[in-house]
Amino acid sequence: MANEWATSASGQALGIDLHIDPAGAHGLRRGLTDALREAVRGGRLAPGTRLPSSRTLAADLGMARNTVADAYADLVAEGWLTARQGSGTRVAERPVDTPRAAPTPARRAAGPLVHNLQPGTPDLASFPRAAWLKAARRALTAAPNDALGYGDPRGRPELRAALAGYLARARGVHADPERIVICSGFAHGLMLLGEVLRGRGVTDVAVESYGLPPHWLILNRAGLRTRPLPLDQLGTAVAELGSAGAVLLTPAHQFPMGDPLQPDRRAAVVDWARRTGGLVIEDDYDGEFRYDRQPVGALQGLDPHRVVYLGTTSKSLAPGLRLGWMVLPPGLADEVAAAKGVSDWSCGVLDQLTLAEFLNSGAYDRHLRGARLRYRRRRDQLVAALAERAPSVRVTGIAAGLHAVLPLAPGTEDSVVRAAAWQGLGVVGLSSYRHADASGADPLDALVVGYGTPPDHGWGGALDALCRVLP
């Protein structure tokens, strides 16, 4: 038997839901009139909103239809509502009181951001909307009903299988779908790993002396101390891993310096892990973007039992998708999946299924090929513009990725960053990425310039602004 709250007398749905409490000391009609008036006055019922019919609202609130009709009539007479034949009862068009936003403090050191060359984001305007929508339709059509349930904390099997094939083919990763855990980005994956490592008794994690401070903070919040490794002319020096329980590295394209980890040091890291039982955490954040060098395969391929491989769609597609993956050693996958199942189920099933279809159909490879050409062209334009207009500035770390490092004269980084801010240009000084406990040589002065971020129509203006602020 149909529930009277869910259906009208004719068996049709009640229409829009209203959160209305007609209670009051002066009767139902007065209470309903006051509640509707307040909802309109406060903006909760926006101008033009069509209200349920008097029959529908009466059934919803459990009162007589005439009571609702009389309340509507009162508010029409007062000008809060309008009623026209064939158009129903609607909220009248009138100014609505809305909360005022708190004033934004004046910016003293810079103008508004006009050109964004901060690293870490791809060109969001180039997201393959049509291809993604096509994949989403196919994925949703083919999805079994149980795909919409809670499911396995590892993630949808369709995506894990697609990733296993793609990562083996494109990045040299040894990936068993049962040892892949889907996460909502690198930070989420690192949070889960930090929790598991701390539970295993790890206290120290070695990190690169230049990297992303939010990643170090995530490890700190998990109860782990981060210990920076020295940096020399060949990159991160791994000889001092010592008693660390794990090490976090960006071996294919060190962030932010831009160089790959040297082959002998890659081997040394794996030897350390085998000898001590330590774990290597590999952040392959932009491994798909290489331009004028042979691809650097994933470090995980050297020892899948000692290396955790992490990748995401944040650079290849868009960070807003919140999709990432971990390829875990045997024995660790169950612990990480258990931690994820207790603390976080935030990876949307439909996006997982869409990415699986995107991978299997070849759309992901086609998108990456086009993106490589576009970003390489930007990189070449950056190098050419600097050679012509700021010839004293070198460009380093550009064989791969979406950013470049521009070394500066000692002591000039802060002034250049401030000058850029006055021009409305967003850039980041290299010192922002230096670990507070880094030792050895004096901090390097440089700009880290992301050439993937601006849309195509803004790229020329961003280049002009950059050249104006460089010494």
C-alpha positions as CSV (number, residue, x, y, z in Angstrom):
1,M,0.0,0.0,0.0
2,A,1.4,3.4,-1.0
3,N,2.7,5.6,1.8
4,E,0.6,8.8,2.0
5,W,3.7,10.9,2.6
6,A,5.3,9.7,-0.6
7,T,2.4,9.9,-3.0
8,S,-0.6,12.0,-3.7
9,A,-4.1,10.8,-4.0
10,S,-3.7,10.3,-7.7
11,G,-0.6,8.2,-7.1
12,Q,1.9,10.9,-8.4
13,A,4.9,12.2,-6.6
14,L,4.4,15.1,-4.3
15,G,6.8,17.5,-6.2
16,I,9.5,19.5,-4.5
17,D,10.2,19.0,-0.9
18,L,9.9,22.0,1.5
19,H,11.4,22.0,5.0
20,I,8.6,23.9,6.7
21,D,7.5,23.7,10.3
22,P,4.0,25.2,10.6
23,A,4.0,24.9,14.4
24,G,2.8,27.9,16.4
25,A,0.6,29.1,19.2
26,H,-1.9,30.8,16.8
27,G,-3.1,27.8,14.8
28,L,-1.9,25.9,11.7
29,R,-2.9,28.5,9.2
30,R,-1.0,31.3,11.0
31,G,2.0,28.9,11.7
32,L,2.2,27.9,8.0
33,T,1.9,31.5,6.8
34,D,4.7,32.6,9.2
35,A,7.0,29.7,8.3
36,L,6.6,30.3,4.5
37,R,7.0,34.1,4.9
38,E,10.2,33.6,6.9
39,A,11.6,31.1,4.3
40,V,11.0,33.7,1.5
41,R,12.3,36.6,3.6
42,G,15.5,34.8,4.5
43,G,16.2,33.7,1.0
44,R,15.8,29.9,1.6
45,L,13.0,30.0,-1.0
46,A,14.5,31.9,-3.9
47,P,12.5,34.2,-6.1
48,G,10.8,32.3,-8.9
49,T,10.7,29.0,-7.0
50,R,7.5,27.1,-7.8
51,L,5.8,25.8,-4.6
52,P,3.9,22.6,-4.4
53,S,0.2,22.6,-5.1
54,S,-2.1,23.2,-2.0
55,R,-3.2,19.5,-2.3
56,T,0.4,18.3,-2.4
57,L,1.7,20.4,0.5
58,A,-1.4,19.6,2.6
59,A,-0.7,15.8,2.2
60,D,3.0,16.4,3.0
61,L,2.2,18.3,6.2
62,G,-0.8,16.3,7.2
63,M,-3.2,19.2,7.3
64,A,-6.4,20.2,5.5
65,R,-6.0,21.5,1.9
66,N,-8.1,24.6,2.7
67,T,-5.5,25.6,5.4
68,V,-2.7,25.5,2.8
69,A,-4.8,27.3,0.2
70,D,-5.7,30.1,2.7
71,A,-2.0,30.5,3.7
72,Y,-1.0,30.8,0.1
73,A,-3.8,33.4,-0.5
74,D,-2.6,35.4,2.5
75,L,1.0,35.5,1.2
76,V,-0.2,36.4,-2.3
77,A,-2.1,39.3,-0.9
78,E,1.0,40.4,1.0
79,G,3.2,40.2,-2.1
80,W,5.4,37.4,-1.0
81,L,3.9,34.9,-3.5
82,T,2.3,35.1,-6.9
83,A,-0.4,32.9,-8.3
84,R,-1.3,32.7,-12.0
85,Q,-3.4,30.2,-13.9
86,G,-1.3,27.5,-15.5
87,S,1.9,28.7,-13.7
88,G,1.1,27.6,-10.2
89,T,2.1,29.4,-7.0
90,R,5.6,30.9,-7.0
91,V,7.9,33.0,-4.8
92,A,7.5,36.6,-6.0
93,E,10.5,38.4,-7.5
94,R,11.8,40.7,-4.8
95,P,15.1,41.6,-3.2
96,V,16.3,39.0,-0.7
97,D,18.4,39.6,2.3
98,T,21.6,37.6,2.1
99,P,24.4,37.4,4.6
100,R,27.3,39.8,3.8
101,A,30.7,38.2,3.2
102,A,33.4,39.3,5.5
103,P,35.6,42.0,3.9
104,T,38.8,40.7,2.3
105,P,41.9,42.3,3.8
106,A,43.7,44.6,1.3
107,R,46.7,43.0,-0.4
108,R,49.7,45.2,0.4
109,A,52.5,43.4,-1.3
110,A,51.0,42.5,-4.6
111,G,48.2,43.1,-7.1
112,P,45.7,40.5,-8.2
113,L,46.9,37.3,-9.7
114,V,46.8,37.7,-13.5
115,H,49.2,35.1,-14.7
116,N,49.8,31.8,-12.8
117,L,53.1,30.1,-13.3
118,Q,53.0,28.2,-10.0
119,P,53.9,24.6,-10.4
120,G,51.7,21.6,-9.6
121,T,48.7,22.0,-11.9
122,P,48.2,21.1,-15.6
123,D,46.3,23.2,-18.1
124,L,42.8,22.6,-16.8
125,A,41.3,24.1,-20.0
126,S,42.7,21.2,-22.0
127,F,40.8,18.5,-20.0
128,P,39.3,16.1,-22.5
129,R,35.7,16.8,-21.7
130,A,34.1,15.1,-24.7
131,A,36.2,12.0,-24.4
132,W,35.7,11.8,-20.7
133,L,31.9,12.2,-21.1
134,K,31.9,9.4,-23.7
135,A,33.8,7.1,-21.4
136,A,31.5,8.0,-18.5
137,R,28.4,7.1,-20.5
138,R,29.9,3.8,-21.5
139,A,31.1,3.0,-18.0
140,L,27.7,3.8,-16.4
141,T,25.8,1.8,-19.0
142,A,27.9,-1.2,-18.4
143,A,28.2,-0.9,-14.6
144,P,26.6,-3.7,-12.6
145,N,24.2,-2.6,-9.9
146,D,26.5,-3.8,-7.1
147,A,29.1,-1.3,-8.4
148,L,27.1,1.4,-6.7
149,G,27.5,-0.2,-3.3
150,Y,30.3,0.2,-0.8
151,G,32.5,-2.5,-2.4
152,D,36.1,-3.3,-1.8
153,P,38.2,-0.6,-0.1
154,R,40.9,-1.5,-2.7
155,G,38.7,0.1,-5.3
156,R,36.8,-1.1,-8.3
157,P,38.3,-4.3,-9.9
158,E,37.7,-2.8,-13.4
159,L,40.0,0.1,-12.6
160,R,42.6,-2.0,-10.8
161,A,42.8,-4.4,-13.8
162,A,43.1,-1.5,-16.3
163,L,45.8,0.2,-14.2
164,A,47.8,-3.0,-13.9
165,G,48.0,-3.3,-17.7
166,Y,48.7,0.3,-18.3
167,L,51.4,0.7,-15.6
168,A,53.2,-2.4,-16.8
169,R,53.2,-1.2,-20.4
170,A,53.9,2.5,-19.9
171,R,55.9,2.7,-16.7
172,G,57.5,-0.7,-16.2
173,V,55.6,-1.4,-13.0
174,H,55.0,-4.9,-11.8
175,A,51.3,-4.6,-10.9
176,D,49.0,-7.3,-9.7
177,P,45.4,-5.9,-9.5
178,E,45.1,-7.5,-6.0
179,R,48.0,-5.3,-4.8
180,I,46.6,-2.1,-6.1
181,V,44.7,0.2,-3.8
182,I,42.8,3.2,-5.3
183,C,43.0,6.4,-3.3
184,S,41.9,10.0,-3.7
185,G,45.3,11.4,-4.6
186,F,48.9,11.2,-3.4
187,A,48.2,12.9,-0.1
188,H,45.5,10.4,0.8
189,G,47.8,7.5,-0.2
190,L,50.6,8.9,1.9
191,M,48.3,9.3,4.9
192,L,47.3,5.6,4.7
193,L,51.0,4.6,4.4
194,G,52.0,6.7,7.3
195,E,49.4,5.1,9.5
196,V,50.5,1.6,8.5
197,L,54.2,2.4,8.9
198,R,53.7,3.9,12.4
199,G,51.7,0.8,13.3
200,R,54.7,-1.3,12.2
201,G,57.0,0.6,14.6
202,V,58.6,2.9,12.0
203,T,59.7,6.2,13.6
204,D,61.8,7.9,10.9
205,V,61.2,8.5,7.1
206,A,64.0,9.8,5.0
207,V,62.9,12.5,2.5
208,E,64.6,14.6,-0.2
209,S,66.0,17.9,1.1
210,Y,63.8,19.7,-1.5
211,G,60.2,18.6,-1.9
212,L,56.6,19.3,-0.9
213,P,56.2,20.5,2.7
214,P,52.6,19.2,2.9
215,H,53.9,15.7,2.3
216,W,56.3,16.0,5.2
217,L,53.5,17.4,7.4
218,I,51.3,14.4,6.6
219,L,54.1,12.1,7.8
220,N,54.6,14.2,10.9
221,R,50.9,14.0,11.7
222,A,51.2,10.2,11.4
223,G,53.8,10.3,14.2
224,L,56.8,9.9,11.9
225,R,59.9,12.1,11.9
226,T,61.1,13.3,8.4
227,R,64.9,13.3,8.0
228,P,66.2,15.1,4.8
229,L,68.9,13.5,2.7
230,P,71.8,15.6,1.4
231,L,71.7,17.1,-2.1
232,D,74.8,17.3,-4.3
233,Q,75.7,17.9,-7.9
234,L,74.3,14.5,-8.9
235,G,71.0,15.0,-7.0
236,T,69.8,13.3,-3.9
237,A,72.6,11.4,-2.0
238,V,71.2,8.1,-0.7
239,A,74.2,6.9,1.1
240,E,73.0,8.3,4.4
241,L,69.7,6.4,4.6
242,G,71.0,4.6,7.6
243,S,68.4,3.4,10.1
244,A,65.3,5.1,8.5
245,G,62.4,2.8,8.3
246,A,61.3,4.2,4.9
247,V,62.3,6.8,2.3
248,L,60.1,9.0,0.1
249,L,61.5,9.8,-3.3
250,T,60.6,11.3,-6.7
251,P,63.1,9.2,-8.7
252,A,61.8,9.8,-12.3
253,H,61.8,13.6,-12.1
254,Q,62.8,15.0,-8.7
255,F,60.5,17.7,-7.5
256,P,61.3,20.5,-7.7
257,M,64.9,20.2,-9.0
258,G,63.8,18.3,-12.1
259,D,66.6,15.7,-12.4
260,P,66.1,11.9,-12.4
261,L,67.8,9.8,-9.7
262,Q,71.1,8.5,-11.0
263,P,71.1,4.7,-12.0
264,D,73.7,3.8,-9.4
265,R,71.7,5.6,-6.7
266,R,68.5,3.9,-7.8
267,A,70.3,0.6,-7.3
268,A,71.7,1.7,-4.0
269,V,68.2,2.6,-2.6
270,V,66.9,-0.8,-3.5
271,D,70.0,-2.5,-1.9
272,W,69.4,-0.5,1.2
273,A,65.7,-1.6,1.4
274,R,66.6,-5.3,0.9
275,R,69.4,-5.1,3.5
276,T,67.5,-3.3,6.2
277,G,63.9,-4.2,5.5
278,G,63.1,-0.6,4.8
279,L,60.4,0.6,2.4
280,V,60.8,2.9,-0.6
281,I,57.8,5.2,-1.4
282,E,58.0,6.2,-5.0
283,D,56.1,9.4,-6.0
284,D,55.7,9.1,-9.8
285,Y,53.8,12.4,-10.0
286,D,54.5,13.3,-13.7
287,G,56.3,10.3,-15.1
288,E,54.3,10.3,-18.3
289,F,55.6,13.6,-19.4
290,R,59.1,13.2,-21.0
291,Y,60.3,15.2,-24.0
292,D,63.9,14.8,-25.2
293,R,65.2,11.8,-23.2
294,Q,64.5,8.1,-23.0
295,P,61.7,7.3,-20.6
296,V,62.9,6.7,-17.0
297,G,61.0,3.6,-15.8
298,A,59.6,3.3,-12.4
299,L,61.9,2.4,-9.5
300,Q,59.3,-0.1,-8.5
301,G,60.4,-2.3,-11.4
302,L,63.7,-3.0,-9.7
303,D,62.1,-4.6,-6.6
304,P,58.3,-4.8,-6.3
305,H,58.7,-6.3,-2.9
306,R,60.4,-3.3,-1.4
307,V,58.9,-0.3,-3.3
308,V,55.5,1.3,-3.0
309,Y,54.5,3.0,-6.3
310,L,52.1,5.9,-6.2
311,G,50.6,7.7,-9.2
312,T,47.6,10.0,-9.8
313,T,45.6,11.7,-12.5
314,S,46.4,15.1,-11.0
315,K,49.0,16.0,-13.7
316,S,47.9,13.8,-16.5
317,L,44.2,14.8,-16.4
318,A,43.1,17.1,-13.5
319,P,43.6,17.2,-9.7
320,G,39.9,17.7,-9.2
321,L,39.2,14.1,-10.2
322,R,40.8,13.0,-6.9
323,L,42.0,9.7,-8.3
324,G,45.2,8.0,-7.4
325,W,46.6,4.5,-6.9
326,M,49.2,2.6,-4.9
327,V,50.9,-0.5,-6.1
328,L,51.9,-2.2,-2.9
329,P,54.3,-5.1,-2.0
330,P,52.8,-8.4,-0.9
331,G,51.7,-8.3,2.7
332,L,51.3,-4.5,2.8
333,A,48.3,-4.3,0.5
334,D,46.0,-5.9,3.0
335,E,47.1,-3.5,5.8
336,V,46.7,-0.4,3.6
337,A,43.3,-1.6,2.4
338,A,42.2,-2.2,6.0
339,A,43.3,1.3,7.0
340,K,41.4,2.8,4.1
341,G,38.3,0.8,4.8
342,V,38.1,2.1,8.3
343,S,39.0,5.8,7.7
344,D,38.1,6.7,4.1
345,W,35.8,5.6,1.3
346,S,36.1,8.8,-0.6
347,C,37.0,7.5,-4.1
348,G,33.9,7.9,-6.3
349,V,32.8,4.7,-8.0
350,L,31.6,6.4,-11.2
351,D,34.9,8.2,-11.7
352,Q,36.8,4.9,-11.1
353,L,34.7,3.2,-13.7
354,T,35.1,6.1,-16.1
355,L,38.9,6.0,-15.8
356,A,39.0,2.3,-16.4
357,E,37.0,2.8,-19.6
358,F,39.3,5.7,-20.5
359,L,42.3,3.5,-20.1
360,N,41.0,0.5,-21.9
361,S,39.6,2.4,-24.9
362,G,43.0,4.1,-25.6
363,A,41.6,7.5,-24.9
364,Y,44.1,8.1,-22.0
365,D,47.1,7.3,-24.3
366,R,45.7,9.6,-27.0
367,H,45.2,12.4,-24.5
368,L,48.7,12.0,-23.1
369,R,50.3,12.1,-26.6
370,G,48.5,15.4,-27.3
371,A,49.4,16.8,-23.9
372,R,53.1,16.0,-24.4
373,L,53.2,17.9,-27.7
374,R,51.4,20.9,-26.1
375,Y,53.6,21.0,-23.0
376,R,56.8,20.5,-25.0
377,R,55.9,23.4,-27.2
378,R,55.4,25.6,-24.2
379,R,58.7,24.4,-22.7
380,D,60.5,25.3,-25.9
381,Q,58.9,28.7,-26.0
382,L,59.9,29.3,-22.4
383,V,63.5,28.5,-23.2
384,A,63.5,30.6,-26.4
385,A,62.0,33.6,-24.7
386,L,64.5,33.5,-21.8
387,A,67.4,33.1,-24.2
388,E,66.3,36.2,-26.1
389,R,65.1,38.5,-23.2
390,A,66.9,37.2,-20.1
391,P,70.0,35.6,-21.4
392,S,71.7,35.5,-18.1
393,V,69.1,33.1,-16.7
394,R,69.6,29.4,-17.2
395,V,66.8,26.9,-17.5
396,T,67.2,23.6,-15.7
397,G,65.2,20.4,-15.0
398,I,63.3,20.5,-18.3
399,A,63.8,17.1,-19.8
400,A,60.5,16.0,-18.4
401,G,57.5,17.3,-16.4
402,L,55.5,20.5,-16.3
403,H,57.9,22.9,-14.6
404,A,61.3,24.4,-14.9
405,V,63.9,25.7,-12.4
406,L,65.5,29.1,-13.1
407,P,68.6,29.6,-10.9
408,L,69.1,33.1,-9.6
409,A,72.1,35.0,-8.2
410,P,72.5,34.4,-4.4
411,G,70.3,36.6,-2.3
412,T,67.9,37.7,-5.1
413,E,65.1,35.1,-4.9
414,D,62.9,37.1,-2.5
415,S,63.1,40.3,-4.5
416,V,62.3,38.5,-7.8
417,V,59.3,36.8,-6.2
418,R,58.0,40.1,-4.8
419,A,58.5,41.8,-8.2
420,A,56.5,39.0,-9.8
421,A,53.7,39.5,-7.3
422,W,53.5,43.2,-8.1
423,Q,53.2,42.2,-11.8
424,G,50.3,39.9,-11.0
425,L,52.5,36.9,-11.8
426,G,52.4,33.8,-9.6
427,V,55.7,32.0,-9.2
428,V,57.3,30.1,-6.3
429,G,60.8,30.5,-4.9
430,L,62.8,27.4,-4.6
431,S,63.4,28.1,-0.9
432,S,59.7,27.3,-0.3
433,Y,60.5,23.6,-1.0
434,R,63.6,23.3,1.2
435,H,63.2,21.1,4.3
436,A,63.8,23.0,7.5
437,D,66.3,20.5,8.7
438,A,68.3,20.3,5.4
439,S,72.0,20.6,6.0
440,G,75.1,21.0,3.8
441,A,75.4,23.8,1.2
442,D,73.7,27.1,1.5
443,P,70.1,27.3,0.2
444,L,69.9,27.8,-3.6
445,D,68.2,30.8,-5.0
446,A,65.9,30.0,-7.9
447,L,62.4,30.3,-9.3
448,V,60.2,27.2,-9.9
449,V,58.1,28.0,-12.9
450,G,55.1,25.8,-13.9
451,Y,54.5,26.1,-17.6
452,G,51.6,23.6,-17.6
453,T,49.2,25.8,-15.6
454,P,48.1,28.7,-17.9
455,P,45.5,28.1,-20.6
456,D,46.7,28.5,-24.1
457,H,45.3,32.0,-24.5
458,G,47.2,33.2,-21.4
459,W,50.5,31.6,-22.1
460,G,52.0,34.5,-24.1
461,G,51.1,37.1,-21.5
462,A,52.5,34.9,-18.8
463,L,55.8,34.6,-20.6
464,D,56.0,38.4,-21.1
465,A,55.4,39.0,-17.4
466,L,58.0,36.5,-16.4
467,C,60.7,38.0,-18.6
468,R,59.9,41.5,-17.2
469,V,60.7,40.5,-13.6
470,L,63.9,38.5,-14.2
471,P,67.2,40.3,-13.7
